[in-house]
Amino acid sequence: MVLQYRAKAGGRWKKYPGKNKIKGSVKDYEFRLLNEAKTKVLVGPGNYNRVMKRFRQIEFFKHRG
């Protein structure tokens, strides 16, 4: 899965490098989650916590037995 981010004011989607490498706070950005081929949006634009919550749910069910 690919996590992308952009400024809330708009702009291009960029690959998320991690909390420590972005300028400012995660509250200044919106996030989305795509499949590995970047052809399908798994989680639409939202805040960091909502997108990461869904990311963890997907990972849990993917590796569950």
Summary of the structure (lengths in Angstrom):
residues: 65
radius of gyration: 12.1
end to end distance: 19.7
largest distance: 41.7
contacts: 144
relative contact order: 0.21
helix: 32%
strand: 31%
